[in-house]
């Protein structure tokens, strides 16, 4: 049971981290169109920032949980 929970927490770290990197790339490059309008670029910026917030917070929480578990395991 403990192994399944550990794997789940690890996946909850890796998947949002990959999505966070994707949103950073999206923020850096903007829309992947040949000639996007300024309004479309603004929407892409908002979507990228929102996506980074939505994926960054759970990733940070799971990293904190994992660090807490490792710290308690070392104290035993």
Rosetta constraint file for C-alpha pairs under 8 A:
AtomPair CA 1 CA 5 HARMONIC 6.44 0.50
AtomPair CA 2 CA 6 HARMONIC 6.16 0.50
AtomPair CA 3 CA 7 HARMONIC 6.11 0.50
AtomPair CA 4 CA 8 HARMONIC 6.12 0.50
AtomPair CA 5 CA 9 HARMONIC 6.16 0.50
AtomPair CA 6 CA 10 HARMONIC 6.11 0.50
AtomPair CA 7 CA 11 HARMONIC 6.13 0.50
AtomPair CA 8 CA 12 HARMONIC 6.13 0.50
AtomPair CA 9 CA 13 HARMONIC 6.36 0.50
AtomPair CA 9 CA 62 HARMONIC 6.24 0.50
AtomPair CA 9 CA 66 HARMONIC 7.18 0.50
AtomPair CA 10 CA 14 HARMONIC 6.26 0.50
AtomPair CA 10 CA 62 HARMONIC 7.83 0.50
AtomPair CA 10 CA 66 HARMONIC 7.94 0.50
AtomPair CA 11 CA 15 HARMONIC 5.86 0.50
AtomPair CA 12 CA 16 HARMONIC 6.54 0.50
AtomPair CA 12 CA 58 HARMONIC 7.61 0.50
AtomPair CA 12 CA 59 HARMONIC 6.57 0.50
AtomPair CA 12 CA 62 HARMONIC 6.52 0.50
AtomPair CA 13 CA 17 HARMONIC 6.13 0.50
AtomPair CA 13 CA 58 HARMONIC 7.80 0.50
AtomPair CA 13 CA 59 HARMONIC 4.97 0.50
AtomPair CA 13 CA 60 HARMONIC 7.79 0.50
AtomPair CA 13 CA 62 HARMONIC 5.94 0.50
AtomPair CA 13 CA 63 HARMONIC 6.47 0.50
AtomPair CA 14 CA 18 HARMONIC 6.21 0.50
AtomPair CA 14 CA 59 HARMONIC 7.81 0.50
AtomPair CA 15 CA 19 HARMONIC 6.33 0.50
AtomPair CA 16 CA 20 HARMONIC 5.87 0.50
AtomPair CA 16 CA 55 HARMONIC 4.98 0.50
AtomPair CA 16 CA 56 HARMONIC 6.77 0.50
AtomPair CA 16 CA 58 HARMONIC 7.38 0.50
AtomPair CA 16 CA 59 HARMONIC 5.80 0.50
AtomPair CA 17 CA 21 HARMONIC 6.27 0.50
AtomPair CA 17 CA 55 HARMONIC 7.13 0.50
AtomPair CA 17 CA 56 HARMONIC 7.18 0.50
AtomPair CA 17 CA 59 HARMONIC 6.51 0.50
AtomPair CA 18 CA 22 HARMONIC 6.31 0.50
AtomPair CA 19 CA 23 HARMONIC 6.22 0.50
AtomPair CA 19 CA 52 HARMONIC 7.90 0.50
AtomPair CA 19 CA 55 HARMONIC 6.70 0.50
AtomPair CA 20 CA 24 HARMONIC 6.21 0.50
AtomPair CA 20 CA 51 HARMONIC 7.27 0.50
AtomPair CA 20 CA 52 HARMONIC 5.32 0.50
AtomPair CA 20 CA 55 HARMONIC 5.82 0.50
AtomPair CA 20 CA 56 HARMONIC 6.38 0.50
AtomPair CA 21 CA 25 HARMONIC 6.25 0.50
AtomPair CA 22 CA 26 HARMONIC 6.16 0.50
AtomPair CA 23 CA 27 HARMONIC 5.98 0.50
AtomPair CA 23 CA 48 HARMONIC 5.14 0.50
AtomPair CA 23 CA 49 HARMONIC 7.47 0.50
AtomPair CA 23 CA 51 HARMONIC 6.29 0.50
AtomPair CA 23 CA 52 HARMONIC 5.92 0.50
AtomPair CA 24 CA 28 HARMONIC 6.13 0.50
AtomPair CA 24 CA 48 HARMONIC 6.98 0.50
AtomPair CA 24 CA 52 HARMONIC 7.22 0.50
AtomPair CA 25 CA 29 HARMONIC 6.06 0.50
AtomPair CA 25 CA 30 HARMONIC 7.98 0.50
AtomPair CA 26 CA 30 HARMONIC 5.23 0.50
AtomPair CA 26 CA 31 HARMONIC 7.09 0.50
AtomPair CA 26 CA 44 HARMONIC 7.70 0.50
AtomPair CA 26 CA 48 HARMONIC 6.20 0.50
AtomPair CA 27 CA 44 HARMONIC 7.31 0.50
AtomPair CA 27 CA 45 HARMONIC 5.82 0.50
AtomPair CA 27 CA 48 HARMONIC 5.37 0.50
AtomPair CA 27 CA 49 HARMONIC 7.29 0.50
AtomPair CA 30 CA 41 HARMONIC 6.17 0.50
AtomPair CA 30 CA 44 HARMONIC 6.10 0.50
AtomPair CA 30 CA 45 HARMONIC 6.90 0.50
AtomPair CA 31 CA 36 HARMONIC 6.72 0.50
AtomPair CA 31 CA 40 HARMONIC 7.59 0.50
AtomPair CA 31 CA 41 HARMONIC 6.36 0.50
AtomPair CA 31 CA 44 HARMONIC 6.36 0.50
AtomPair CA 36 CA 40 HARMONIC 6.12 0.50
AtomPair CA 36 CA 41 HARMONIC 6.56 0.50
AtomPair CA 37 CA 41 HARMONIC 6.33 0.50
AtomPair CA 38 CA 42 HARMONIC 6.24 0.50
AtomPair CA 39 CA 43 HARMONIC 6.36 0.50
AtomPair CA 40 CA 44 HARMONIC 6.16 0.50
AtomPair CA 41 CA 45 HARMONIC 6.17 0.50
AtomPair CA 42 CA 46 HARMONIC 6.36 0.50
AtomPair CA 43 CA 47 HARMONIC 6.10 0.50
AtomPair CA 44 CA 48 HARMONIC 6.04 0.50
AtomPair CA 45 CA 49 HARMONIC 6.22 0.50
AtomPair CA 46 CA 50 HARMONIC 6.03 0.50
AtomPair CA 47 CA 51 HARMONIC 5.94 0.50
AtomPair CA 48 CA 52 HARMONIC 6.11 0.50
AtomPair CA 49 CA 53 HARMONIC 6.29 0.50
AtomPair CA 50 CA 54 HARMONIC 6.15 0.50
AtomPair CA 51 CA 55 HARMONIC 6.08 0.50
AtomPair CA 52 CA 56 HARMONIC 5.55 0.50
AtomPair CA 53 CA 57 HARMONIC 6.06 0.50
AtomPair CA 54 CA 58 HARMONIC 7.24 0.50
AtomPair CA 55 CA 59 HARMONIC 6.33 0.50
AtomPair CA 56 CA 60 HARMONIC 6.09 0.50
AtomPair CA 57 CA 61 HARMONIC 6.23 0.50
AtomPair CA 58 CA 62 HARMONIC 6.11 0.50
AtomPair CA 59 CA 63 HARMONIC 6.14 0.50
AtomPair CA 60 CA 64 HARMONIC 6.19 0.50
AtomPair CA 61 CA 65 HARMONIC 6.25 0.50
AtomPair CA 62 CA 66 HARMONIC 6.07 0.50
AtomPair CA 63 CA 67 HARMONIC 6.09 0.50
AtomPair CA 64 CA 68 HARMONIC 6.13 0.50
AtomPair CA 65 CA 69 HARMONIC 6.22 0.50
AtomPair CA 66 CA 70 HARMONIC 6.19 0.50
AtomPair CA 67 CA 71 HARMONIC 6.06 0.50
AtomPair CA 68 CA 72 HARMONIC 6.22 0.50
AtomPair CA 69 CA 73 HARMONIC 6.11 0.50
AtomPair CA 70 CA 74 HARMONIC 6.26 0.50
AtomPair CA 71 CA 75 HARMONIC 6.47 0.50
AtomPair CA 72 CA 76 HARMONIC 6.77 0.50
